[in-house]
C-alpha cells in the first residue's frame, strides 16, 4: 500500500456553505448515496483524496454561484480514507456547516457484493474477508465521529436512496431529523442507532392465539400492548425523557437521532411501542420517520 499524502491544513477564511463528507466501507453504498445527494442539487465530487479537501473547500470562499455552496465529498477508497479524520477536524474550524455520512455493512454482505460484482477490493492482500476487516479497522475512528451512520446490510439500492433523501431533504427550520425503528432481537440489534430500548418486559401478544398472526399496527394488538399497566408507566417515563432530550440534542447541534425499540420477533410489542412513541414525538414538535425492520419476518 502506498503512503497517503500528509494532510496540511491551509490558512484562509472560508465561507458559510454546507459540505457533506460521505465515507464508509468499500461496497457499502457510497456511490448510491452520492447519486441521491446529487439529485437533491448538491455538487458531488467522487473518490477524493483527503489531501485535496482544502482545495475543494476554497470553492465555497466568495463563490458567486450557488452551485458551490452545497458540496458533497465522497472520500476515496483504500489509503485515502485513513486521512479523512484530520481533514474533517480542519473543516469543522472553517465556518462551513459540515456533516459526515458513514456507510457500513456486515463483512459477510460486503464479501458477497464483491464476489457478485467480481471487483477487486482496494485493500486486497490475502483473503477478501481480511481486506474488509482491515478497512473496517482503519475507518472505525471516522465511523465513531460520523453524524449519521447507515447500515446497508439489509438495504437495497432503492431503500438506501430513500434513507439518504429522507435525511438530507430540506425540512424547514427543524434541524433534528428523527427516525424510530422497531426490530426483533432474533434478527440482531441494529448497528446504526443512537438509542436502543428493550420492550421484552411487556406481555407478549404472540402467546394470544387470535393476536399471533397480527402485528403491532393492528388495533387489537395495539390495544393489548398499550392497555398493560406497565406500558403506561413505560410511556410516561419516555415522554419525560424525550421532553428533556429532544431540545437538548437540538441545542447541542445534533442533526440525526435514531431510536430503536426491540422485542423478541419485531412484530408485536416493539411495533406498537414505536408507533406510539412516534405520536408522542409529534406532540413534541418532531415529525419522526417510523420504520419496522422485522415486521414481515
C-alpha positions as CSV (number, residue, x, y, z in Angstrom):
1,X,0.0,0.0,0.0
2,X,1.4,3.4,-0.9
3,X,1.6,6.0,1.8
4,X,-1.2,8.6,1.8
5,X,-0.2,12.2,1.3
6,X,0.1,14.2,4.5
7,X,-2.8,16.4,5.2
8,X,-1.6,20.0,5.6
9,X,-4.4,22.5,6.6
10,X,-4.1,25.7,4.6
11,X,-4.6,29.2,6.0
12,X,-7.6,31.1,5.0
13,X,-11.1,32.3,5.9
14,X,-13.7,30.2,4.2
15,X,-17.4,30.8,3.5
16,X,-20.5,29.7,5.2
17,X,-21.6,27.0,2.8
18,X,-22.5,23.4,3.5
19,X,-20.5,20.3,3.0
20,X,-21.3,16.6,3.4
21,X,-18.5,14.0,3.7
22,X,-19.5,10.6,2.5
23,X,-17.2,7.9,3.9
24,X,-17.6,4.2,4.7
25,X,-16.6,0.7,3.8
26,X,-16.0,-0.1,0.2
27,X,-19.1,-1.7,-1.2
28,X,-21.4,-0.3,1.4
29,X,-23.1,2.1,-1.0
30,X,-21.2,5.4,-1.1
31,X,-21.9,5.8,-4.8
32,X,-25.7,5.3,-4.3
33,X,-25.7,7.9,-1.5
34,X,-23.8,10.3,-3.7
35,X,-26.2,9.9,-6.5
36,X,-29.1,10.6,-4.2
37,X,-27.5,13.8,-2.9
38,X,-26.7,14.9,-6.5
39,X,-30.4,14.5,-7.3
40,X,-31.1,16.9,-4.3
41,X,-29.0,19.6,-6.0
42,X,-25.7,19.0,-4.2
43,X,-22.4,19.4,-6.2
44,X,-20.8,15.9,-5.8
45,X,-17.0,15.2,-6.1
46,X,-16.3,11.4,-6.0
47,X,-13.3,9.4,-5.0
48,X,-11.4,12.4,-3.5
49,X,-8.1,12.0,-1.6
50,X,-8.1,13.8,1.8
51,X,-5.2,15.9,0.7
52,X,-7.4,17.7,-1.8
53,X,-10.2,18.5,0.6
54,X,-8.8,22.0,1.3
55,X,-8.7,22.9,-2.4
56,X,-12.4,21.9,-2.7
57,X,-13.2,24.0,0.4
58,X,-11.8,27.0,-1.3
59,X,-14.6,26.8,-3.9
60,X,-17.0,28.0,-1.2
61,X,-14.9,31.1,-0.4
62,X,-16.6,34.0,-2.1
63,X,-18.2,31.8,-4.7
64,X,-20.6,33.8,-6.8
65,X,-22.5,30.8,-7.9
66,X,-24.9,28.8,-5.7
67,X,-23.5,25.7,-7.4
68,X,-20.6,25.5,-5.0
69,X,-22.3,26.4,-1.7
70,X,-23.6,22.8,-1.1
71,X,-20.8,20.3,-1.8
72,X,-20.6,16.5,-1.3
73,X,-17.1,14.9,-1.0
74,X,-17.1,11.2,-1.4
75,X,-13.8,10.1,0.2
76,X,-11.7,7.8,-1.9
77,X,-11.2,4.1,-1.1
78,X,-8.2,2.4,0.5
79,X,-5.5,4.6,2.0
80,X,-7.2,7.8,1.1
81,X,-9.9,7.2,3.8
82,X,-7.3,7.0,6.6
83,X,-6.6,10.7,6.3
84,X,-10.3,11.8,6.3
85,X,-10.4,12.4,10.1
86,X,-7.8,15.2,10.3
87,X,-9.3,16.8,7.2
88,X,-12.7,16.6,8.8
89,X,-11.4,18.2,12.0
90,X,-9.9,21.0,10.0
91,X,-13.2,21.6,8.0
92,X,-15.1,22.0,11.3
93,X,-12.9,25.1,12.0
94,X,-13.6,26.8,8.7
95,X,-17.1,28.1,9.2
96,X,-18.6,25.6,6.8
97,X,-21.5,23.5,8.0
98,X,-20.0,20.0,7.8
99,X,-21.9,16.7,8.2
100,X,-20.5,13.2,7.8
101,X,-22.4,10.3,6.4
102,X,-20.9,6.9,7.0
103,X,-22.0,3.8,5.1
104,X,-21.5,0.5,6.9
105,X,-22.4,-3.2,6.3
106,X,-21.6,-6.6,7.6
107,X,-18.4,-8.3,6.5
108,X,-20.4,-11.2,5.1
109,X,-22.6,-9.0,2.9
110,X,-19.6,-6.9,1.7
111,X,-17.7,-10.0,0.7
112,X,-20.8,-11.3,-1.2
113,X,-21.2,-8.0,-3.0
114,X,-17.6,-8.1,-4.1
115,X,-17.9,-11.6,-5.3
116,X,-21.1,-10.9,-7.3
117,X,-19.6,-7.8,-8.8
118,X,-16.3,-9.5,-9.5
119,X,-14.4,-6.5,-8.3
120,X,-11.1,-6.2,-6.5
121,X,-11.1,-4.8,-3.0
122,X,-8.8,-1.7,-2.8
123,X,-7.0,-3.3,0.2
124,X,-6.8,-6.8,-1.2
125,X,-3.8,-8.6,0.2
126,X,-4.8,-12.2,1.1
127,X,-8.4,-13.0,1.6
128,X,-11.3,-10.7,0.7
129,X,-12.6,-11.1,4.3
130,X,-9.3,-9.9,5.7
131,X,-9.3,-6.9,3.3
132,X,-12.8,-5.9,4.5
133,X,-11.8,-6.2,8.2
134,X,-8.6,-4.2,7.6
135,X,-10.6,-1.4,6.1
136,X,-13.2,-1.6,8.9
137,X,-10.4,-1.1,11.5
138,X,-8.9,1.9,9.6
139,X,-12.3,3.6,9.4
140,X,-13.6,2.9,12.9
141,X,-12.4,6.4,14.1
142,X,-14.3,8.0,11.2
143,X,-17.4,6.0,12.0
144,X,-17.3,7.0,15.6
145,X,-17.4,10.7,14.8
146,X,-19.9,10.5,11.9
147,X,-23.2,12.5,12.2
148,X,-25.2,9.7,10.5
149,X,-24.3,6.0,10.2
150,X,-26.4,3.9,7.8
151,X,-26.1,0.2,7.9
152,X,-26.8,-1.1,4.4
153,X,-26.6,-4.8,5.2
154,X,-30.4,-5.2,4.7
155,X,-31.0,-2.3,2.3
156,X,-31.3,-2.5,-1.4
157,X,-30.2,0.5,-3.5
158,X,-33.7,1.9,-3.6
159,X,-34.1,1.7,0.2
160,X,-30.6,3.3,0.7
161,X,-31.6,6.1,-1.7
162,X,-34.8,6.7,0.3
163,X,-32.8,6.9,3.6
164,X,-30.4,9.5,2.1
165,X,-33.2,11.6,0.6
166,X,-35.1,11.5,3.9
167,X,-32.1,12.6,5.9
168,X,-30.9,15.4,3.6
169,X,-34.1,16.8,2.0
170,X,-34.9,20.3,3.2
171,X,-37.1,20.1,6.3
172,X,-37.8,23.7,7.3
173,X,-36.4,25.1,10.5
174,X,-36.2,21.8,12.3
175,X,-32.6,20.6,12.4
176,X,-33.1,17.2,14.3
177,X,-34.1,14.5,11.8
178,X,-35.5,11.7,13.9
179,X,-36.1,8.0,12.9
180,X,-37.8,5.4,15.0
181,X,-37.2,1.7,14.2
182,X,-38.7,-1.5,15.6
183,X,-36.8,-4.7,15.4
184,X,-36.6,-8.3,16.6
185,X,-33.7,-9.4,18.8
186,X,-33.8,-12.8,16.9
187,X,-32.7,-10.9,13.8
188,X,-30.0,-8.9,15.6
189,X,-29.7,-5.4,17.1
190,X,-29.5,-2.6,14.5
191,X,-26.0,-1.1,14.5
192,X,-26.9,2.4,13.1
193,X,-28.9,3.6,16.1
194,X,-28.3,6.2,18.9
195,X,-30.5,4.6,21.5
196,X,-31.9,1.1,21.9
197,X,-34.8,0.3,24.2
198,X,-35.9,-3.3,25.1
199,X,-39.6,-4.0,25.1
200,X,-39.4,-7.7,26.0
201,X,-40.5,-6.9,29.6
202,X,-44.1,-6.3,28.3
203,X,-46.6,-9.2,28.0
204,X,-46.2,-10.8,24.6
205,X,-49.3,-10.8,22.2
206,X,-47.6,-13.7,20.4
207,X,-49.0,-16.1,23.1
208,X,-52.6,-14.9,22.5
209,X,-53.7,-17.2,19.6
210,X,-56.0,-14.7,17.9
211,X,-53.3,-11.9,18.0
212,X,-50.4,-14.1,16.8
213,X,-51.0,-13.5,13.1
214,X,-51.5,-9.8,13.5
215,X,-48.9,-7.1,14.0
216,X,-48.4,-4.1,16.3
217,X,-50.1,-1.9,13.6
218,X,-53.4,-3.7,14.1
219,X,-55.7,-2.2,16.6
220,X,-56.3,-5.4,18.6
221,X,-52.5,-5.8,19.2
222,X,-52.0,-2.1,19.8
223,X,-54.7,-2.1,22.5
224,X,-53.4,-5.3,24.1
225,X,-49.9,-3.8,24.4
226,X,-50.9,-0.2,25.4
227,X,-53.5,-1.3,27.9
228,X,-50.9,-3.1,30.1
229,X,-50.3,-1.2,33.3
230,X,-46.5,-1.5,32.8
231,X,-46.8,0.0,29.3
232,X,-48.5,3.2,30.7
233,X,-45.7,3.7,33.1
234,X,-43.1,3.0,30.5
235,X,-44.5,5.5,28.0
236,X,-44.9,8.1,30.8
237,X,-41.2,7.8,31.6
238,X,-40.3,8.0,27.9
239,X,-42.4,11.2,27.5
240,X,-40.4,12.8,30.2
241,X,-37.1,11.6,28.8
242,X,-37.7,12.8,25.3
243,X,-39.2,16.1,26.5
244,X,-35.7,16.6,28.1
245,X,-33.5,15.1,25.4
246,X,-35.1,16.5,22.1
247,X,-34.5,20.2,22.9
248,X,-31.1,19.3,24.5
249,X,-30.0,17.5,21.3
250,X,-31.1,20.4,19.2
251,X,-29.4,22.9,21.3
252,X,-26.2,20.8,21.1
253,X,-26.4,20.9,17.3
254,X,-27.2,17.2,16.8
255,X,-28.6,16.6,13.4
256,X,-29.8,13.0,13.3
257,X,-31.4,10.8,16.1
258,X,-32.3,7.2,15.6
259,X,-34.2,5.4,18.4
260,X,-34.7,1.6,18.2
261,X,-37.3,-0.5,20.1
262,X,-36.8,-4.2,20.2
263,X,-38.9,-7.2,21.2
264,X,-38.3,-10.9,20.5
265,X,-39.6,-11.2,16.9
266,X,-40.0,-7.5,16.0
267,X,-43.7,-7.9,15.0
268,X,-45.9,-7.1,18.0
269,X,-44.6,-5.2,21.1
270,X,-41.8,-3.2,19.5
271,X,-44.0,-2.2,16.6
272,X,-46.9,-0.9,18.8
273,X,-44.5,1.0,21.1
274,X,-42.6,2.5,18.1
275,X,-45.8,3.8,16.6
276,X,-46.9,5.2,19.9
277,X,-43.6,6.9,20.5
278,X,-43.8,8.4,17.0
279,X,-47.1,10.0,18.0
280,X,-45.5,11.1,21.3
281,X,-42.6,12.9,19.5
282,X,-45.1,14.5,17.1
283,X,-46.7,16.2,20.1
284,X,-43.2,17.5,21.0
285,X,-42.9,19.1,17.6
286,X,-40.8,16.4,16.0
287,X,-42.0,14.5,12.9
288,X,-40.2,11.2,13.1
289,X,-39.9,8.6,10.3
290,X,-41.1,5.2,11.8
291,X,-39.8,2.0,10.2
292,X,-40.5,-1.6,11.2
293,X,-37.4,-3.6,10.2
294,X,-38.7,-7.1,11.0
295,X,-42.5,-6.8,10.9
296,X,-42.8,-9.3,8.0
297,X,-40.2,-11.8,9.1
